[in-house]
Amino acid sequence: MKAKYINPYTDFGFKKIFGEEASKPLLLDFLNALLLQPNKIVDLTFKNNEQLGQTDSDRKAIYDIYCENDKGEKFIVELQKAKQKYFKDRTIYYSTFPIREQAEKGEWNYKLTSVYCVGILDFTFDDYGTESEKGEVVHTIKLKNQHGNIFYDKLTFIYLEMPNFNTSEDALTTRLDKWLYFIKHLEDFQHIPNIFKDEIFNTAFEKAELAKFGQAELDKYEDSLKVYRDLKGVIDTAFDEGKQEGKMELAKIMKENNEPIEKIVKYTGLTKQEISKL
């Protein structure tokens, strides 16, 4: 059966739903459902998603979505489709850019606003958590001391292991449950389930409906979908165990689709030098 809605795990689909100016209400609703803070985020401003190092030799970071709320707090929202060596290291590295950009010239007391790094993962961690934590969907990480008390509360990493989310429609209880169900099953829907009959989700389904796309958008989506499917094919074969040939194959596919080298590095873990030799 032909899909009615986009696949949100594609780069195009993810940014269509959460990363466009018209998508701000959707991203606001998702982040408020995820963070559950007493004071909800009331406004967001999209910022440049390409962050440069302090010198020409420094590596740069390219985020899927980078935004700031009305209090100046920073939010990085990333969709990660495949396991990558040093993935956690990369997310820590990414968090340094919104921290450093807060530095002020002249006299400055070093006061920082909060930084949140949200990762929506289409895989599960192999090297994190106890056995009882293995099946959890949401992992919230803060800087704590040896007694488990939070030492610094302005840097938060939140990882969503989507393969662990197996809640059925009739068992959805929270707003976050609904968003996770929406993300995981969007491409399979042929109609809008009754549980999503509100203004925010109606807008989300409207933005995701393929019939409303022009030809240019359809072409971009099909290209993005091809990259995603090729990636999944590689994962199901050689990439499953992190084999080098799987990474090389994925890099070749992405190069053939003219993907930026920074994105290839992000998804494969290969160096720019290794990629340039392909």
Buried (B, 14 or more C-beta within 10 A) or exposed (E): EEBBBBBBBBBBBBBBBBBBEEBBEBBBBBBBBBBEEEEEBEEBEBBEBEBEEEEEEEEEBBBBBBBBBEEEBBBBBBBBBBBBEEBBEBBEEBBBBBBEEBEEEEEEEEEBBBBBBBBBBBBBBEEEEEEEEEEBBEBEBEEEEEEEEEEEEBBBBBBBBBEBBEBEEEEBEEBBBBBBBBBBBBBEBEEBBEBBEEEBBEBBBEBBBBEEBEEEBEEBBEBBBBBBEBBBBBBEEBBEEBEEEBBBBBBBBBBEEEBEBBBBBBBBBBEEEBBEEE
